[in-house]
Amino acid sequence: MTKNERLQLETVSQYLNDSHQLLTCGRTQAGVNNVEKARVLLDALLAMQDAKRRKPSES
């Protein structure tokens, strides 16, 4: 895992932690927005991992 990927996972974790706090205190829309940001970033990370795995086999 690269340093950039690790930082992106930390960002996903922070979004989810913030979402929990926001949802707990009743700020539903802000919490849902953070969950969506985390989902998008995680999807991008997974897509990059898939691309890395496929690249060597295509050569």
TATA-V902883 format. One line per field, one symbol per residue. ss: DSSP state (H for helix, E for strand, - for the rest). A space follows every 50 residues. Layout:
ss->???
//
This chain:
ss->--HHHHHHHHHHHHHHHHHHHHHH---HHHHHHHHHHHHHHHHHHHHHHH HHHHHHHH-
//
